[in-house]
Amino acid sequence: MSLTIYIPADSAAVSVGANDVAKEIANEAKKRNLQIEIKRNGSRGMFWLEPLVEITTDSARVGFGPVDVNDIETLFDVWQAKKTGHRLALGPVEEIPFLKKQQRITFKRVGIIEPLNLDDYQKHGGFEGLKKALTMESKTIIEQVLTSGLRGRGGAGFPAGIKWRTVAEQTAEQKYICCNADEGDSGTFADRMLMEGDPFCLLEGMIIAGISTKATKGLIYVRSEYPAAIKTLKSAIEILRANNWLGNNIAGSKHEFDIEIRRGAGSYVCGEESAMLESLEGKRGQVKVKPPIPAICGLFGAPTLVNNVLTLASVPMILSEGAKAYRDLGANKSHGTQAFQLGGNIKHGGLVELEFGISLGELINDFGGGTKTGKNFKCAQLGGPLGAYVNNSMFDAPMEYEALAEAGAMLGHGGIVVFDEDINMGQMARFAFEFCAIESCGKCTPCRIGSVRGVETIDKLLAGQNRQDNLKLIKDLCDILENGSLCAMGGLTPLPVRSAMKLFPKDFGL
């Protein structure tokens, strides 16, 4: 008997015992004198089923999960009998409704391939975009990105092609491509999943960006809490260098481009592009006043393209399949797909990649299965710790940039954190001020001082002290933070505070 078994090496799977499961499977096979091959893949993004173990059959990869070390013996009994019936049996993985209903484009290989297997990557469409880019003029590549309608997936939603074109138009001798992988929003993990599960995809996107803008140096600023992603990326870079996909004369062409990894400084503010560039230069991560913008004067004063992980990882598909194929997906001005991340008090937490336009209710109820506790849904926070809280009146809202902005919310990095009826929104509003006070870089007074005063004032409001006066003061502080802060750290802090107070006044004693 020869069996191929896939066990995720993704950090989320490892955190719930995937490495122990892999070790026990190897031990059990040895005990039974069975020939097996264990492959460590990325996660499929169904975290409630992790560790998810897959075996190959003649027709499909069949899943079992969540697997514990105590389940290994009974699983081998089933596998040896060439059966799939088991209490943990999930059937063909691709047929699981959570996966089957998705439109995996950026994440099409994640969970399927071995992350550092270059042949595996190419068999599943890897480097098709880069190969085309190597035959195209710089302007033509950028036109493809512009035409696709790709927007920055880091949260702001700025058209990626405009950034690319601006950097390309600069005449400096040295230009940089900087990938912002400082994924710090609550409930977000898509960047990490891709870096750990399909690192070559990100690197391919960066190489294409370098070719189109005539940049020769790339840097990936990875969140310090992501050691596995850092290790995987470093290994992937070495593999590409050894196979002539990085360095001089890429794939025999005239182009040169190389990439290095930098560990983040542990600051939430370094997710803002100018603070990230300051940190990359070895300085304290503080926000800089604009202009100049990084595309003109960025890292070490050179023109610098700053894009998020998922923005760059979307580019290979655009080049390989054509801009129209990407642009035809989505809704209104939001083109392509979005990696929605379901977290918090939700039954089926994980990653859902779909074209823009799906409703919030479909994501939370159809994909997420409602709250994990089974209690009534109260609200969800969209777009990270600085995003708005929304209740079920927003369930029909299409998940795309403009529609959410009109409704007073934001998409951000695609994180959706769910809360049930037990949550106290007064405490959550307090947390927004507290988070800002802790994470503020300290450069501007409204953010640095306003957030501290916000915590003090909301404590008085929740204690029932001078409610009307303190309510007015909170509103004034929110106005100052919104209009006087240098960056979104202070500028967006009022969003969760105001939305919580508007939707749940009783939690504030109002």
PyMOL commands that set and color helices and strands:
alter all, ss='L'
color gray80, all
select helices_A, chain A and resi 11-15+18-31+47-49+69-80+93-95+97-100+118-123+128-133+138-148+160-169+190-197+199-213+227-242+250-252+268-271+273-280+299-301+309-321+323-327+360-367+392-394+401-406+425-439+445-462+467-484+488-491+494-503+505-508
alter helices_A, ss='H'
color red, helices_A
select strands_A, chain A and resi 2-6+35-39+53-56+61-64+89-92+176-181+217-222+258-263+304-308+330-331+334-335+337-344+350-355+377-382+389-390+415-420
alter strands_A, ss='S'
color yellow, strands_A
deselect
rebuild
show_as cartoon
